[in-house]
């Protein structure tokens, strides 16, 4: 009888997909550095206004394999003139199995960028130093909070769209 239970348990384990996460590759996909102000950038007092733009691009490659790109654009201005502009696309190939829906979206939009961000930050600081500027030492980003805010905004937008559509439907009837 115990052999039958063992076989039944093994069959159940084969049916239930196991959640898994693995890094296949981390790489620098694209980089751009510009100093439109030229030498003027080095003659002014160094108190730049720094703007950081962040985006995530996801490309499913095959079942359970995703390319995740963390796109960071850093723009520094002094007196409303761009001193430097840095764009980095830090990429990673990730295997994610056994997750779907919101769990998969959460893993792709929080866990993967958390892994990629330190690489992008180091690349930016290295590039700025080579360009003659001090490193920025970008602060860590709470990708869980960013994801939660994006989910909340999407829900609010869906509710607003539903509320706007409801009166139009009743007017048509």
C-alpha positions in Angstrom: 0.0 0.0 0.0 2.8 2.4 0.8 4.3 1.8 -2.7 0.9 3.0 -4.2 1.0 6.1 -2.1 4.5 6.9 -3.1 3.6 6.4 -6.8 0.5 8.6 -6.4 2.5 11.3 -4.7 5.1 11.2 -7.4 2.4 11.5 -10.1 0.9 14.6 -8.3 4.4 16.3 -8.1 4.8 15.8 -11.8 1.5 17.5 -12.5 2.1 20.5 -10.3 4.6 22.9 -12.0 7.3 23.9 -9.6 8.0 27.6 -9.3 11.5 28.5 -10.4 13.7 31.5 -11.1 17.2 31.6 -12.6 19.4 34.1 -14.2 20.7 33.0 -17.6 22.7 36.1 -18.6 23.2 39.7 -17.5 24.6 42.0 -20.2 24.8 45.6 -21.4 22.5 45.9 -24.4 22.9 49.6 -25.3 24.6 52.7 -23.9 24.8 56.4 -24.9 26.7 59.3 -23.3 26.5 62.9 -24.5 27.9 66.2 -23.2 26.1 68.8 -25.3 27.5 71.7 -23.3 31.1 70.6 -24.2 33.7 72.4 -22.1 31.2 74.8 -20.6 30.1 71.9 -18.4 33.4 72.0 -16.6 33.5 75.8 -16.0 30.3 76.1 -14.0 29.8 75.4 -10.3 28.9 71.7 -10.0 25.3 71.8 -8.7 23.3 70.0 -11.4 19.6 69.3 -11.5 19.5 65.6 -12.1 16.5 63.9 -13.6 16.2 60.1 -13.7 13.8 58.3 -16.0 13.2 54.6 -15.5 11.4 52.0 -17.7 11.3 48.3 -18.0 10.8 46.4 -21.3 10.0 42.7 -21.3 10.2 40.3 -24.2 9.1 36.7 -23.8 11.5 34.6 -25.9 10.1 31.1 -25.3 8.2 29.3 -22.7 9.6 30.5 -19.3 12.4 32.6 -20.8 12.2 36.4 -20.7 14.5 39.2 -21.8 14.1 42.0 -19.3 15.6 45.4 -20.1 16.1 48.1 -17.5 16.2 51.4 -19.2 17.7 54.3 -17.3 18.0 57.8 -18.7 19.9 60.3 -16.6 19.9 64.0 -17.6 21.9 66.6 -15.7 21.2 70.3 -16.2 22.9 73.4 -14.9 21.0 76.7 -15.6 18.5 74.7 -17.8 21.3 73.6 -20.1 22.0 69.9 -20.5 25.4 69.1 -19.1 25.3 65.4 -19.8 22.8 62.8 -20.9 23.3 59.1 -20.2 21.1 56.3 -21.5 21.7 52.7 -20.4 19.8 49.5 -21.4 20.9 46.9 -18.9 19.6 43.5 -20.0 19.1 40.1 -18.5 17.8 36.7 -19.6 15.7 35.1 -16.9 14.0 31.7 -16.6 10.8 32.0 -14.7 8.6 28.9 -14.3 5.5 28.0 -12.4 4.2 31.6 -12.1 1.4 33.2 -14.0 -0.8 36.3 -13.9 0.1 38.8 -11.2 2.8 36.6 -9.7 4.7 36.5 -13.0 4.2 40.2 -13.6 5.5 40.9 -10.1 8.6 38.8 -10.6 9.4 40.4 -13.9 8.8 43.9 -12.7 10.4 43.8 -9.3 12.9 40.9 -8.9 14.5 41.2 -12.4 15.0 45.0 -12.2 16.4 44.7 -8.6 19.0 42.3 -10.0 19.8 44.6 -13.0 19.9 47.9 -11.2 23.3 47.6 -9.5 24.9 46.8 -12.9 23.3 49.8 -14.6 24.3 52.1 -11.7 27.9 50.9 -11.8 27.9 51.4 -15.6 26.6 55.0 -15.3 29.1 55.9 -12.6 32.0 54.5 -14.6 30.9 56.3 -17.7 30.5 59.6 -15.9 33.9 59.3 -14.3 35.5 58.6 -17.7 33.6 61.6 -19.1 35.2 63.8 -16.5 32.2 64.1 -14.1 31.8 62.9 -10.6 29.9 59.6 -10.1 26.2 60.1 -9.2 25.9 57.2 -6.7 22.2 56.6 -7.6 20.1 55.7 -4.7 18.6 52.2 -4.7 15.0 51.9 -6.1 12.2 50.1 -4.3 10.8 48.2 -7.3 8.1 46.6 -5.1 6.7 50.1 -4.3 7.0 51.1 -8.0 5.1 48.0 -9.1 2.4 48.5 -6.4 1.9 52.1 -7.5 1.6 51.0 -11.2 -0.9 48.3 -10.3 -2.9 50.8 -8.2 -2.9 53.4 -11.1 -4.0 50.7 -13.6 -6.9 49.7 -11.3 -7.9 53.3 -10.9 -7.7 53.8 -14.7 -9.8 50.7 -15.3 -12.4 51.9 -12.8 -12.5 55.4 -14.4 -12.9 53.8 -17.8 -15.7 51.6 -16.6 -17.5 54.5 -14.9 -17.2 56.6 -18.1 -18.5 53.7 -20.2 -21.5 52.9 -18.0 -23.5 56.1 -18.6 -22.9 55.9 -22.3 -24.3 52.4 -22.4 -27.5 53.4 -20.6 -28.0 56.4 -22.9 -27.8 54.0 -25.9 -30.5 51.8 -24.5 
